[in-house]
Amino acid sequence: MSIMESLFGEAADNQFLQNLHVLPVFLDIAMVICCFNLLCYLYRVVKGPALADRAVAMDSCGVTVMSLIVIYSIRQGTNLYMSCALVIAILGFIGMVGLSKYIQSGNIVDTGNIVLNLEEAEYLKDKENAEAGEELQRKAEEARQKTAENIVDVVKRQQNQQDRDNN
């Protein structure tokens, strides 16, 4: 299968498209430009200045690698590599969502909810309503305290990161 057939399918029989001999040259130029962009993004990943900048640069690296794979696939005249580009896109999206959640709250899985195990639930069920209410209030206060501590830790981490980036 030629490049023309992979790009245009049945429309490749068109006389204009048959005379388009510069397409491989343009694809090579596009690959060089993508490689240059990838180097720039990798520099931004290493240099920073902030964690969010590094995250965006890593996401851009994923998009650039996908672009290189698609261009290479078109250049070779095959569609075998397109599934690799799709997998990179899915993994990049999931990774970016997880990283954004980590940057925002300091952890990926929220553990600030009140969770009672089965023994605690049975114990509270056996108590009087007033005592159970007090016990639940205490558990809720402990969960709020833990959440506040987590937020303080996140803020401290962000301040330390900014101090390191400024120095």
N, CA and C of each residue as an Amber inpcrd file, in Angstrom:
protein
   501
   0.8500000  -1.1750000   0.0000000   0.0000000   0.0000000   0.0000000
   0.8910000   1.2310000   0.0000000   0.5930000   2.1280000  -0.8850000
   1.4060000   3.3340000  -1.0020000   0.9220000   4.3890000  -0.0110000
   1.7160000   5.4260000   0.1110000   1.3470000   6.5380000   0.9860000
   0.0370000   7.1490000   0.5120000  -0.1130000   7.2830000  -0.7920000
  -1.3020000   7.9100000  -1.3470000  -2.5470000   7.0930000  -1.0160000
  -2.4430000   5.7750000  -1.1300000  -3.6040000   4.9310000  -0.8480000
  -3.9670000   4.9780000   0.6320000  -2.9570000   5.0290000   1.5090000
  -3.2620000   5.0670000   2.9360000  -3.8740000   6.4040000   3.3500000
  -3.4830000   7.4990000   2.6840000  -4.0260000   8.8100000   3.0230000
  -5.3920000   9.0610000   2.4060000  -5.5310000   8.7270000   1.1270000
  -6.7130000   9.1480000   0.3980000  -7.6200000   8.0030000  -0.0400000
  -7.2200000   6.7700000   0.2040000  -8.0630000   5.6360000  -0.1710000
  -8.3010000   5.5830000  -1.6660000  -9.5850000   5.4620000  -2.0520000
  -9.9330000   5.3650000  -3.4720000  -9.6580000   6.6660000  -4.2190000
  -9.6020000   7.7760000  -3.4870000  -9.3480000   9.0600000  -4.1430000
  -7.9210000   9.1550000  -4.6650000  -7.0680000   8.1810000  -4.3290000
  -5.6780000   8.2010000  -4.7820000  -5.5730000   8.0240000  -6.2920000
  -6.6580000   7.6230000  -6.9520000  -6.6440000   7.4820000  -8.4070000
  -6.6700000   8.8320000  -9.1010000  -6.8960000   9.8890000  -8.3680000
  -6.9350000  11.2360000  -8.9220000  -5.5700000  11.5800000  -9.5090000
  -5.5710000  12.1880000 -10.6960000  -4.3250000  12.5090000 -11.3830000
  -3.4700000  13.5020000 -10.5890000  -4.1160000  14.4880000  -9.9510000
  -3.3750000  15.4700000  -9.1440000  -2.6420000  14.7790000  -7.9960000
  -3.3200000  13.8710000  -7.3260000  -2.6970000  13.1850000  -6.1990000
  -1.5790000  12.2460000  -6.6580000  -1.7030000  11.7250000  -7.8660000
  -0.6480000  10.8630000  -8.3810000   0.6450000  11.6420000  -8.6280000
   0.5180000  12.9240000  -8.9230000   1.6910000  13.7560000  -9.2010000
   2.2300000  14.4540000  -7.9580000   1.7120000  14.1290000  -6.8140000
   2.1460000  14.7740000  -5.5650000   3.3620000  14.0080000  -5.0260000
   4.5320000  14.3400000  -5.5660000   5.7490000  13.6260000  -5.1900000
   6.4740000  14.2730000  -4.0280000   6.0160000  15.4070000  -3.5750000
   6.6960000  16.1020000  -2.4840000   6.1540000  15.6960000  -1.1170000
   5.1180000  14.8590000  -1.0780000   4.5280000  14.4690000   0.2030000
   5.5380000  13.8180000   1.1500000   6.3760000  12.8800000   0.6960000
   7.3730000  12.3210000   1.6260000   8.3350000  13.3760000   2.1750000
   8.6580000  14.3710000   1.3720000   9.5450000  15.4410000   1.8350000
   8.8590000  16.2400000   2.9350000   7.5800000  16.5710000   2.7320000
   6.8510000  17.3120000   3.7470000   6.6870000  16.4980000   5.0360000
   6.5020000  15.1990000   4.8960000   6.3890000  14.3490000   6.0830000
   7.7170000  14.3040000   6.8420000   8.8160000  14.2650000   6.1160000
  10.1220000  14.2870000   6.7750000  10.3500000  15.6180000   7.5030000
   9.9480000  16.7070000   6.8650000  10.0850000  18.0240000   7.5040000
   9.2230000  18.0840000   8.7620000   8.0140000  17.5340000   8.6840000
   7.1320000  17.5130000   9.8550000   7.7440000  16.6970000  10.9920000
   8.4080000  15.5940000  10.6650000   9.0550000  14.7820000  11.7050000
  10.2050000  15.5460000  12.3650000  10.9620000  16.2840000  11.5750000
  12.0600000  17.0760000  12.1400000  11.5130000  18.1540000  13.0730000
  10.4400000  18.8030000  12.6520000   9.8310000  19.8370000  13.4970000
   9.3020000  19.2220000  14.7920000   8.6780000  18.0560000  14.7010000
   8.1800000  17.3790000  15.9100000   9.3320000  16.9950000  16.8390000
  10.4340000  16.5480000  16.2830000  11.5940000  16.2070000  17.1190000
  12.1400000  17.4410000  17.8320000  12.1950000  18.5560000  17.1350000
  12.6370000  19.8020000  17.7650000  11.6880000  20.2000000  18.8950000
  10.3720000  20.0930000  18.6390000   9.3920000  20.4010000  19.6870000
   9.5590000  19.4750000  20.8840000   9.8170000  18.2100000  20.6200000
   9.9970000  17.2510000  21.7070000  11.1890000  17.6340000  22.5790000
  12.2800000  18.0650000  21.9520000  13.4420000  18.5060000  22.7200000
  13.1210000  19.7310000  23.5700000  12.3520000  20.6630000  23.0170000
  11.9520000  21.8550000  23.7810000  11.0790000  21.4700000  24.9690000
  10.1490000  20.5480000  24.7610000   9.2720000  20.1110000  25.8570000
  10.0660000  19.3770000  26.9310000  11.0240000  18.5650000  26.5170000
  11.8480000  17.8540000  27.5060000  12.6760000  18.8320000  28.3330000
  13.1460000  19.8990000  27.7020000  13.8540000  20.9350000  28.4500000
  12.9360000  21.5490000  29.5050000  11.6920000  21.8140000  29.1330000
  10.7360000  22.4110000  30.0730000  10.4030000  21.4320000  31.1990000
  10.3840000  20.1290000  30.9020000  10.1400000  19.1320000  31.9480000
  11.2670000  19.1710000  32.9760000  12.4900000  19.2790000  32.5080000
  13.6370000  19.2900000  33.4100000  13.7640000  20.6220000  34.1370000
  13.5760000  21.7180000  33.4390000  13.8400000  23.0410000  33.9970000
  12.7010000  23.5770000  34.8560000  11.4790000  23.2650000  34.5430000
  10.3650000  23.7650000  35.3560000   9.7620000  25.0220000  34.7850000
   9.4540000  26.0160000  35.5250000   9.7790000  26.3560000  36.9050000
   8.8220000  25.7570000  37.9360000   7.6110000  25.3990000  37.5790000
   6.6700000  24.8770000  38.5610000   6.2360000  23.4700000  38.1500000
   5.6140000  22.7910000  39.0980000   5.1560000  21.4310000  38.8470000
   4.0920000  21.4010000  37.7550000   3.2260000  22.4020000  37.7340000
   2.1900000  22.4550000  36.7010000   2.8110000  22.6280000  35.3070000
   3.8750000  23.4280000  35.2130000   4.5620000  23.5930000  33.9320000
   5.1650000  22.2790000  33.4690000   5.7320000  21.5410000  34.3970000
   6.3060000  20.2330000  34.0490000   5.2160000  19.2670000  33.5900000
   4.0640000  19.3270000  34.2520000   2.9630000  18.4360000  33.8810000
   2.4730000  18.7430000  32.4670000   2.3030000  20.0050000  32.1530000
   1.8550000  20.3880000  30.8080000   2.9020000  20.0000000  29.7720000
   4.1680000  20.1630000  30.1120000   5.2340000  19.7910000  29.1760000
   5.2390000  18.2770000  28.9420000   5.0040000  17.4900000  29.9860000
   4.9500000  16.0350000  29.8060000   3.7630000  15.6360000  28.9380000
   2.6270000  16.2980000  29.1340000   1.4680000  16.0140000  28.2960000
   1.7710000  16.3830000  26.8460000   2.4530000  17.4870000  26.6480000
   2.8310000  17.9010000  25.2930000   3.8190000  16.9160000  24.6790000
   4.7060000  16.3560000  25.5010000   5.6240000  15.3180000  25.0010000
   4.8370000  14.1160000  24.4880000   3.8020000  13.7210000  25.2180000
   2.9720000  12.6000000  24.7790000   2.2840000  12.8810000  23.4570000
   1.7590000  14.0890000  23.3110000   1.1020000  14.4690000  22.0520000
   2.1150000  14.4840000  20.9130000   3.3200000  14.9670000  21.1750000
   4.3460000  15.0210000  20.1310000   4.7860000  13.6200000  19.7220000
   4.9270000  12.7310000  20.6840000   5.2900000  11.3420000  20.3510000
   4.1820000  10.6990000  19.5290000   2.9250000  10.9780000  19.8950000
   1.8180000  10.4740000  19.0900000   1.9010000  11.0010000  17.6620000
   2.2070000  12.2830000  17.5310000   2.3270000  12.8790000  16.2010000
   3.4360000  12.2150000  15.3990000   4.5650000  11.9740000  16.0440000
   5.6740000  11.3020000  15.3470000   5.2730000   9.9060000  14.8790000
   4.5440000   9.1780000  15.7180000   4.1140000   7.8290000  15.3440000
   3.1560000   7.8790000  14.1590000   2.2180000   8.8250000  14.1790000
   1.2520000   8.9350000  13.0820000   1.9600000   9.3440000  11.7940000
   2.8690000  10.2990000  11.8730000   3.5930000  10.7300000  10.6710000
   4.4350000   9.5890000  10.1240000   5.0970000   8.8490000  11.0180000
   5.8950000   7.7050000  10.5760000   5.0100000   6.6450000   9.9140000
   3.8400000   6.4450000  10.4850000   2.9170000   5.4670000   9.9210000
   2.4630000   5.8820000   8.5210000   2.1730000   7.1650000   8.3540000
   1.7850000   7.6630000   7.0270000   2.9650000   7.5420000   6.0640000
   4.1430000   7.8540000   6.5540000   5.3570000   7.7940000   5.7210000
   5.6240000   6.3700000   5.2390000   5.3500000   5.3970000   6.0940000
   5.5660000   4.0020000   5.7280000   4.4060000   3.4280000   4.9180000
   3.2940000   4.1360000   4.8990000   2.1520000   3.6690000   4.1260000
   1.3960000   2.5420000   4.7970000   1.4030000   2.4930000   6.0920000
   0.7060000   1.4450000   6.8280000  -0.0850000   2.0690000   7.9700000
  -1.0460000   1.3170000   8.4700000  -1.7990000   1.7930000   9.6250000
  -1.5470000   0.9240000  10.8530000  -0.4770000   0.1660000  10.8570000
  -0.1640000  -0.7200000  11.9700000   0.1850000   0.0390000  13.2470000
   0.7170000   1.2300000  13.1130000   1.1790000   1.9750000  14.2800000
   0.0990000   2.8600000  14.8960000  -1.0470000   2.9470000  14.2550000
  -2.0980000   3.8300000  14.7460000  -2.6300000   3.3890000  16.1090000
  -2.6650000   2.0890000  16.3630000  -3.1290000   1.6130000  17.6660000
  -2.1450000   2.0190000  18.7660000  -0.8630000   2.0930000  18.4450000
   0.1190000   2.5680000  19.4310000  -0.1540000   4.0240000  19.7910000
  -0.4850000   4.8290000  18.8040000  -0.8050000   6.2300000  19.0650000
  -2.0520000   6.3370000  19.9320000  -3.0240000   5.4810000  19.7000000
  -4.2450000   5.4970000  20.5040000  -3.9570000   5.1190000  21.9540000
  -3.1210000   4.1160000  22.1670000  -2.7620000   3.7070000  23.5320000
  -2.0070000   4.8340000  24.2400000  -1.1020000   5.4910000  23.5490000
  -0.3710000   6.6090000  24.1510000  -1.3320000   7.7310000  24.5170000
  -2.3270000   7.9870000  23.6770000  -3.3080000   9.0330000  23.9800000
  -4.1090000   8.6930000  25.2320000  -4.5430000   7.4520000  25.3460000
  -5.3270000   7.0460000  26.5190000  -4.4790000   7.1120000  27.7810000
  -3.2670000   6.5950000  27.7300000  -2.3950000   6.6190000  28.9020000
  -2.0090000   8.0500000  29.2860000  -1.7860000   8.8850000  28.2860000
  -1.4710000  10.2850000  28.5750000  -2.6210000  10.9900000  29.2630000
  -3.8440000  10.7280000  28.8170000  -5.0130000  11.3420000  29.4480000
  -5.1660000  10.8810000  30.8910000  -5.0830000   9.5770000  31.1140000
  -5.2320000   9.0520000  32.4750000  -4.1110000   9.5680000  33.3750000
  -2.8920000   9.5990000  32.8610000  -1.7790000  10.1190000  33.6510000
  -1.9530000  11.5840000  33.9940000  -2.4500000  12.3680000  33.0480000
  -2.6440000  13.8010000  33.2930000  -3.7460000  14.0330000  34.3150000
  -4.8140000  13.2410000  34.2670000  -5.8820000  13.3660000  35.2600000
  -5.3520000  13.0290000  36.6500000  -4.5880000  11.9520000  36.7490000
  -4.0150000  11.5720000  38.0470000  -3.0420000  12.6080000  38.5690000
  -2.1960000  13.1310000  37.7040000  -1.2320000  14.1470000  38.1200000
  -1.9310000  15.4390000  38.5400000  -2.9710000  15.8090000  37.8230000
  -3.7290000  17.0120000  38.1890000  -4.3840000  16.8450000  39.5490000
  -4.9340000  15.6660000  39.8040000  -5.5480000  15.3950000  41.1070000
  -4.4920000  15.4570000  42.2060000  -3.2990000  14.9430000  41.9340000
  -2.2250000  14.9860000  42.9220000  -1.7760000  16.4230000  43.1890000
  -1.6420000  17.2130000  42.1320000  -1.2250000  18.6050000  42.3070000
  -2.2700000  19.3750000  43.1060000  -3.5370000  19.0840000  42.8230000
  -4.6140000  19.8170000  43.4760000  -4.7390000  19.4780000  44.9520000
  -4.7220000  18.1880000  45.3050000  -5.0400000  17.8130000  46.6830000
  -3.9220000  17.0990000  47.4190000  -2.8460000  16.7830000  46.7670000
  -1.7450000  16.1300000  47.4600000  -1.8320000  14.6190000  47.4700000
  -2.9590000  14.0590000  47.0950000  -3.0890000  12.6150000  46.9520000
  -4.0740000  12.3310000  45.8340000  -4.0220000  11.1440000  45.2990000
  -4.8730000  10.8100000  44.1700000  -6.2130000  10.2620000  44.6450000
  -6.1760000   9.4360000  45.6670000  -7.3930000   8.8530000  46.2170000
  -7.7800000   9.6450000  47.4530000  -9.0140000  10.1540000  47.4920000
  -9.4850000  10.9570000  48.6180000  -9.7970000  10.0420000  49.7980000
  -9.0860000  10.2410000  50.9090000  -9.3030000   9.4330000  52.1090000
  -9.9360000  10.2390000  53.2300000 -10.4820000  11.4030000  52.9200000
 -11.0500000  12.2580000  53.9460000 -12.4530000  11.8690000  54.3660000
 -13.0660000  10.9000000  53.7120000 -14.4150000  10.5030000  54.0710000
 -14.4130000   9.7220000  55.3700000 -15.5590000   9.7450000  56.0580000
 -15.7020000   8.9640000  57.2830000 -15.9930000   7.5290000  56.8720000
 -15.1370000   6.6450000  57.2790000 -15.3100000   5.2470000  56.9430000
 -15.3600000   4.4580000  58.2430000 -16.4100000   3.6950000  58.4100000
 -16.5510000   2.8410000  59.5780000 -16.4030000   1.4000000  59.1270000
 -15.6090000   0.6500000  59.8800000 -15.5530000  -0.7520000  59.5320000
 -16.7450000  -1.4660000  60.1720000 -16.9120000  -2.7290000  59.8980000
 -18.0880000  -3.4640000  60.3250000 -18.1940000  -3.5280000  61.8480000
 -17.0760000  -3.7200000  62.5280000 -17.0970000  -3.8010000  63.9890000
 -17.5550000  -2.4790000  64.6090000 -17.0550000  -1.3590000  64.0930000
 -17.4620000  -0.0580000  64.6180000 -18.9480000   0.1890000  64.3740000
 -19.4430000  -0.2280000  63.2030000 -20.8570000  -0.0300000  62.8990000
 -21.7380000  -0.8530000  63.8350000 -21.3430000  -2.0850000  64.1040000
 -22.1070000  -2.9270000  65.0340000 -22.0670000  -2.3610000  66.4500000
 -20.9000000  -1.8320000  66.8500000 -20.7590000  -1.2450000  68.1730000
 -21.6740000  -0.0410000  68.3220000 -21.7050000   0.8250000  67.3040000
 -22.5560000   2.0060000  67.3590000 -24.0400000   1.6440000  67.2980000
 -24.3460000   0.5820000  66.6090000 -25.7340000   0.1480000  66.5230000
 -26.2490000  -0.3050000  67.8790000 -25.3770000  -0.9230000  68.6630000
 -25.7660000  -1.4210000  69.9770000 -25.8970000  -0.3060000  71.0090000
 -25.2290000   0.8140000  70.8130000 -25.2830000   1.9170000  71.7680000
 -26.6120000   2.6500000  71.6680000 -26.8700000   3.4670000  72.6500000
 -28.0340000   4.3380000  72.6120000 -27.8430000   5.3810000  71.5170000
 -28.9070000   5.9670000  71.0630000 -28.8540000   6.9520000  69.9870000
 -27.9830000   8.1430000  70.3350000 -28.0670000   8.6390000  71.5620000
 -27.2790000   9.8120000  71.9590000 -25.7880000   9.4840000  71.9520000
 -25.4530000   8.3190000  72.5030000 -24.0410000   7.9270000  72.5340000
 -23.5120000   7.6930000  71.1200000 -24.3330000   7.0900000  70.2680000
 -23.9090000   6.8390000  68.8890000 -23.6920000   8.1540000  68.1540000
 -24.5770000   9.1310000  68.3990000 -24.4190000  10.4310000  67.7650000
 -23.1310000  11.1060000  68.1750000 -22.8080000  11.0080000  69.4760000
 -21.5510000  11.5910000  69.9530000 -20.3460000  10.9030000  69.3260000
 -20.4430000   9.5930000  69.2050000 -19.3500000   8.8250000  68.5960000
 -19.1600000   9.2230000  67.1250000 -20.2580000   9.3930000  66.4120000
 -20.1660000   9.8120000  65.0140000 -19.6110000  11.2300000  64.8990000
 -19.9950000  12.1010000  65.8220000 -19.4450000  13.4610000  65.8320000
 -17.9400000  13.4380000  66.0310000 -17.4890000  12.5800000  66.9450000
 -16.0510000  12.4500000  67.1920000 -15.3310000  11.9460000  65.9460000
 -15.9140000  10.9370000  65.2870000 -15.3140000  10.4060000  64.0570000
 -15.2660000  11.4870000  62.9690000 -16.3440000  12.2550000  62.8470000
 -16.3820000  13.3240000  61.8490000 -15.3250000  14.3780000  62.1440000
 -15.1530000  14.7220000  63.4120000 -14.1300000  15.7090000  63.7880000
 -12.7260000  15.1860000  63.4870000 -12.4970000  13.8920000  63.7490000
 -11.1960000  13.2940000  63.4150000 -10.9510000  13.3490000  61.9030000
 -11.9860000  13.0730000  61.1130000 -11.8370000  13.1180000  59.6620000
 -11.5560000  14.5430000  59.1940000 -12.2480000  15.5400000  59.7760000
 -11.9910000  16.9370000  59.4190000 -10.5670000  17.3390000  59.7720000
 -10.1150000  16.8920000  60.9510000  -8.7570000  17.2120000  61.3870000
  -7.7250000  16.5990000  60.4300000  -7.9740000  15.3550000  60.0300000
  -7.0520000  14.6840000  59.1080000  -7.0350000  15.3890000  57.7520000
  -8.2060000  15.8000000  57.2790000  -8.2800000  16.5290000  56.0180000
  -7.5410000  17.8530000  56.1070000  -7.7120000  18.5610000  57.2280000
  -7.0080000  19.8390000  57.4100000  -5.5000000  19.6190000  57.4310000
  -5.0510000  18.5650000  58.0900000  -3.6160000  18.2620000  58.1160000
  -3.1020000  17.9630000  56.7110000  -3.8940000  17.2170000  55.9230000
  -3.4940000  16.9240000  54.5450000  -3.3760000  18.1970000  53.7240000
  -4.3160000  19.1210000  53.9110000  -4.2760000  20.3800000  53.1660000
  -3.0430000  21.1810000  53.5520000  -2.7230000  21.2150000  54.8510000
  -1.5360000  21.9410000  55.3060000  -0.2840000  21.3140000  54.7000000
  -0.2310000  19.9840000  54.6450000   0.9210000  19.3050000  54.0380000
   1.0550000  19.6690000  52.5600000  -0.0560000  19.7220000  51.8560000
  -0.0220000  20.0670000  50.4360000   0.4930000  21.4890000  50.2510000
  -0.0110000  22.4130000  51.0610000   0.4220000  23.8090000  50.9560000
   1.9120000  23.9260000  51.2470000   2.3880000  23.2220000  52.2710000
   3.8200000  23.2540000  52.6010000   4.6480000  22.7010000  51.4460000
   4.1830000  21.5980000  50.8320000   4.9040000  21.0170000  49.7040000
   4.9680000  21.9920000  48.5380000   3.8510000  22.6640000  48.2720000
   3.8310000  23.6220000  47.1750000   4.7530000  24.8080000  47.4560000
   4.7810000  25.2840000  48.7110000   5.6710000  26.3760000  49.0590000
   7.1240000  25.9440000  48.9420000   7.4480000  24.7470000  49.3880000
   8.8130000  24.2360000  49.2610000   9.2030000  24.1270000  47.7920000
   8.2630000  23.6580000  46.9500000   8.5570000  23.5420000  45.5190000
   8.8010000  24.9100000  44.9070000   7.9930000  25.8960000  45.2930000
   8.1940000  27.2480000  44.7710000   9.5130000  27.8400000  45.2400000
   9.8760000  27.5840000  46.5180000  11.1570000  28.0690000  47.0240000
  12.3180000  27.4460000  46.2480000  12.2220000  26.1290000  45.9730000
  13.2720000  25.4490000  45.2000000  13.3320000  25.9880000  43.7770000
  12.1790000  26.2490000  43.1970000  12.1550000  26.7680000  41.8310000
  12.7070000  28.1740000  41.7640000  12.4720000  28.9820000  42.7910000
  12.9780000  30.3730000  42.8030000  14.4840000  30.4240000  43.0320000
  15.0210000  29.4470000  43.7150000  16.4740000  29.4240000  43.9700000
  17.2010000  28.8010000  42.8460000
